[in-house]
Amino acid sequence: MTRERRRPTSEYAYHAPEAPRAALLALYGADAEVERALVELHDRHYRDRQWPHELVYVRIETRLDPDTGVFLYPQGGAAEALLADLEATSERFGLLHAFGKEYACERLHEWCLLRRQMGPAVGGPELVMVGGHSYMVPLDEREVAVTWRPDLEPRRAAEERAGAAVAAALDRIRDDWEAAGWQFKDTTPKAPEHLRWLFLRLRHGWSYAEIARRVGIADDPDYFDPPKAIAKAVKEMAKKAGVCLPDGNS
């Protein structure tokens, strides 16, 4: 049986479970208003103070003496103000509802810590932290034997035959990576567009009809019902990214 040849890919592989979430956070990080808010957040709470890397230890500093009601730690009041500001900033841009309080605040906290350490060189895309997950990378090597009888076969024919063997070996490696949960961007050509729609829904709270108008497909003849098509794509992408959508589907 002749195996169907897939077209070659020039794209890198990415891990399927976390890729949509990381890409969504990257869209947040590239948003100018979000970045301005993060810089202001940093200047209010991080520029002149050193905070623990994990928020759980910041929360410990807000403990009160049960007898006096006074903070047990010198930075107690500042820690309480920081946590409230992290939550408010997350809520302002839809991160709180989408990712959950703990995850959203941790991402903003990490960004501000990086800015304190590295200065203005830290840009918005540094928001694309997904919590240090690691995944299995298939260590797969395929050897391709090449033979050639110059007295029986022209070199061009031998090169074509060798090229086909190499392509088949690369296909087998690709199969192993896909079996381990990795994907290639050329297999999901609509993903960037659908992620953008999801971002607009979360970031601005726009209706699906408004998103259709904003992205210029409200009257696109390729879409029978643009808001319905966007709603379907956004809900599917939200499920892949593991985020919650705002209430209401209009």
C-alpha positions as CSV (number, residue, x, y, z in Angstrom):
1,M,0.0,0.0,0.0
2,T,1.3,3.4,-0.9
3,R,1.5,5.7,2.0
4,E,-0.1,9.1,1.5
5,R,2.6,11.8,1.7
6,R,2.0,14.9,3.8
7,R,3.3,18.2,2.7
8,P,6.5,19.2,4.4
9,T,6.2,21.6,7.4
10,S,8.4,24.6,8.1
11,E,6.7,25.1,11.5
12,Y,8.0,24.1,14.9
13,A,6.1,21.6,17.0
14,Y,4.3,22.8,20.1
15,H,2.7,20.9,23.0
16,A,-1.0,20.7,22.5
17,P,-2.4,21.1,26.1
18,E,-0.6,24.3,27.0
19,A,-0.1,25.9,23.6
20,P,-3.5,27.7,23.4
21,R,-3.1,29.1,26.9
22,A,0.4,30.3,26.3
23,A,-0.6,31.9,23.0
24,L,-3.6,33.6,24.7
25,L,-1.3,35.0,27.4
26,A,1.0,36.2,24.7
27,L,-1.9,38.2,23.2
28,Y,-2.5,39.7,26.6
29,G,1.2,40.5,26.9
30,A,1.2,42.2,23.5
31,D,-1.7,44.5,24.4
32,A,-0.5,48.0,25.0
33,E,-3.1,48.9,27.7
34,V,-2.3,45.7,29.6
35,E,1.4,46.4,29.5
36,R,0.9,50.0,30.8
37,A,-1.3,48.7,33.6
38,L,1.4,46.1,34.5
39,V,4.1,48.8,34.5
40,E,2.0,50.9,36.9
41,L,1.3,47.9,39.1
42,H,5.1,47.3,39.3
43,D,5.8,50.9,40.1
44,R,3.2,50.9,42.9
45,H,4.3,47.8,44.7
46,Y,7.6,46.3,43.4
47,R,10.0,49.1,42.5
48,D,10.9,49.8,46.2
49,R,10.0,46.5,47.8
50,Q,11.3,42.9,47.6
51,W,8.6,40.3,47.5
52,P,8.7,36.5,47.7
53,H,8.6,34.7,44.3
54,E,5.4,32.8,45.3
55,L,2.3,34.6,46.3
56,V,1.5,32.1,49.0
57,Y,4.3,33.6,51.0
58,V,3.0,37.1,50.3
59,R,-0.3,36.0,51.8
60,I,1.4,34.8,54.9
61,E,2.6,38.3,55.5
62,T,-1.1,39.5,55.8
63,R,-1.7,37.4,58.9
64,L,-3.1,39.2,61.9
65,D,-2.4,38.8,65.6
66,P,-5.6,37.1,66.9
67,D,-5.5,39.1,70.1
68,T,-4.7,42.6,68.8
69,G,-5.8,42.4,65.1
70,V,-2.4,43.9,64.2
71,F,-0.3,42.5,61.3
72,L,2.2,40.0,62.5
73,Y,4.7,41.0,59.8
74,P,6.2,44.5,59.0
75,Q,5.0,44.4,55.4
76,G,1.5,43.1,56.3
77,G,-0.3,46.2,55.1
78,A,1.7,46.5,52.0
79,A,1.1,42.8,51.2
80,E,-2.6,43.2,51.6
81,A,-2.6,46.2,49.3
82,L,-0.5,44.3,46.7
83,L,-2.9,41.2,46.7
84,A,-5.9,43.5,46.3
85,D,-4.2,45.3,43.4
86,L,-3.2,42.1,41.7
87,E,-6.8,40.9,41.9
88,A,-8.3,44.2,40.7
89,T,-5.9,44.4,37.7
90,S,-6.6,40.8,36.7
91,E,-10.3,41.5,36.9
92,R,-10.0,44.7,34.9
93,F,-8.7,42.8,31.8
94,G,-10.8,39.6,32.1
95,L,-7.9,37.5,33.3
96,L,-9.5,36.8,36.7
97,H,-12.6,35.2,35.3
98,A,-10.8,33.5,32.4
99,F,-7.9,31.9,34.3
100,G,-9.0,31.9,37.9
101,K,-7.8,34.1,40.7
102,E,-4.7,32.1,41.7
103,Y,-3.4,31.6,38.2
104,A,-4.1,35.1,37.0
105,C,-2.5,36.8,40.0
106,E,0.5,34.6,39.8
107,R,1.2,35.5,36.2
108,L,1.0,39.3,37.0
109,H,3.2,38.8,40.0
110,E,5.8,37.0,38.0
111,W,5.9,39.6,35.4
112,C,6.4,42.4,37.9
113,L,9.2,40.4,39.6
114,L,10.9,40.1,36.3
115,R,10.6,43.8,35.6
116,R,12.1,44.6,39.0
117,Q,15.0,42.2,38.2
118,M,15.6,43.2,34.5
119,G,14.2,46.7,34.2
120,P,12.3,48.1,31.2
121,A,13.8,45.5,28.9
122,V,11.0,43.2,30.1
123,G,8.2,43.5,27.5
124,G,4.6,42.6,27.5
125,P,5.2,39.1,26.0
126,E,6.9,38.1,29.3
127,L,3.3,37.5,30.5
128,V,3.4,34.3,28.5
129,M,4.4,32.1,31.5
130,V,2.5,28.9,32.0
131,G,3.8,27.8,35.3
132,G,6.9,25.8,34.4
133,H,5.3,22.8,32.9
134,S,7.5,20.2,31.2
135,Y,6.6,17.5,28.6
136,M,8.0,14.4,27.2
137,V,10.2,15.0,24.1
138,P,10.5,11.9,21.9
139,L,14.2,11.3,21.5
140,D,13.8,9.6,18.2
141,E,16.5,9.1,15.6
142,R,16.1,7.4,12.2
143,E,18.9,6.3,10.1
144,V,18.5,6.2,6.4
145,A,20.7,3.9,4.3
146,V,21.6,5.3,0.9
147,T,23.0,3.1,-1.8
148,W,24.0,4.0,-5.3
149,R,25.3,2.1,-8.3
150,P,26.6,4.8,-10.6
151,D,27.0,2.3,-13.4
152,L,23.3,1.4,-13.2
153,E,21.5,4.5,-12.0
154,P,21.9,8.2,-12.8
155,R,22.8,10.4,-9.9
156,R,19.6,12.5,-10.1
157,A,17.5,9.3,-9.7
158,A,19.5,8.3,-6.7
159,E,19.0,11.7,-5.1
160,E,15.3,11.5,-5.6
161,R,15.2,8.0,-4.1
162,A,17.3,9.1,-1.1
163,G,15.1,12.2,-0.6
164,A,12.0,10.1,-0.5
165,A,13.6,7.8,2.1
166,V,14.6,10.8,4.3
167,A,11.1,12.3,4.0
168,A,9.5,9.0,5.0
169,A,11.9,8.8,8.1
170,L,10.9,12.4,9.1
171,D,7.2,11.5,8.8
172,R,7.8,8.6,11.2
173,I,9.5,10.9,13.7
174,R,6.6,13.4,13.3
175,D,4.1,10.5,14.0
176,D,6.0,9.8,17.3
177,W,5.9,13.4,18.4
178,E,2.2,13.7,17.6
179,A,1.6,10.5,19.6
180,A,3.3,12.2,22.6
181,G,0.8,15.1,22.5
182,W,2.7,17.5,20.2
183,Q,1.1,19.4,17.3
184,F,2.4,21.3,14.3
185,K,1.0,24.7,13.4
186,D,0.2,23.8,9.9
187,T,-2.3,21.2,11.1
188,T,-4.4,24.0,12.8
189,P,-4.4,26.9,10.3
190,K,-7.4,28.6,11.9
191,A,-6.0,28.5,15.5
192,P,-4.4,32.0,15.5
193,E,-7.7,33.6,14.2
194,H,-9.8,31.7,16.7
195,L,-7.4,32.6,19.6
196,R,-7.7,36.2,18.6
197,W,-11.5,36.0,18.8
198,L,-11.2,34.3,22.2
199,F,-8.9,37.1,23.4
200,L,-11.3,39.8,22.3
201,R,-14.2,38.1,24.1
202,L,-12.2,37.8,27.3
203,R,-10.3,41.1,27.1
204,H,-13.1,43.4,26.1
205,G,-16.2,41.3,26.9
206,W,-17.6,42.0,23.4
207,S,-20.5,40.0,22.1
208,Y,-19.9,37.6,19.2
209,A,-21.8,40.0,16.9
210,E,-19.5,42.8,18.0
211,I,-16.4,40.7,17.4
212,A,-17.6,39.8,13.9
213,R,-18.0,43.5,13.2
214,R,-14.6,44.4,14.7
215,V,-12.7,41.8,12.8
216,G,-14.5,42.6,9.5
217,I,-16.4,39.4,8.9
218,A,-19.9,40.6,9.8
219,D,-20.9,40.7,6.1
220,D,-18.4,38.1,4.9
221,P,-20.2,35.8,2.4
222,D,-17.9,32.9,3.5
223,Y,-19.7,32.8,6.8
224,F,-23.4,32.0,6.8
225,D,-23.9,33.3,10.3
226,P,-20.7,35.1,11.5
227,P,-21.6,35.5,15.2
228,K,-22.6,31.9,15.4
229,A,-19.4,30.8,13.7
230,I,-17.3,32.9,16.1
231,A,-19.2,31.6,19.1
232,K,-18.5,28.0,18.1
233,A,-14.8,28.7,17.5
234,V,-14.4,30.7,20.7
235,K,-16.0,28.0,22.9
236,E,-13.9,25.3,21.3
237,M,-10.7,27.3,21.8
238,A,-11.7,28.3,25.4
239,K,-12.0,24.6,26.2
240,K,-8.6,23.9,24.7
241,A,-7.0,26.7,26.6
242,G,-8.7,25.7,29.8
243,V,-10.3,29.2,30.4
244,C,-13.8,30.3,31.4
245,L,-15.8,32.6,29.2
246,P,-17.8,35.6,30.4
247,D,-21.5,34.9,31.2
248,G,-23.8,35.3,28.3
249,N,-23.3,34.1,24.7
250,S,-24.8,36.9,22.7
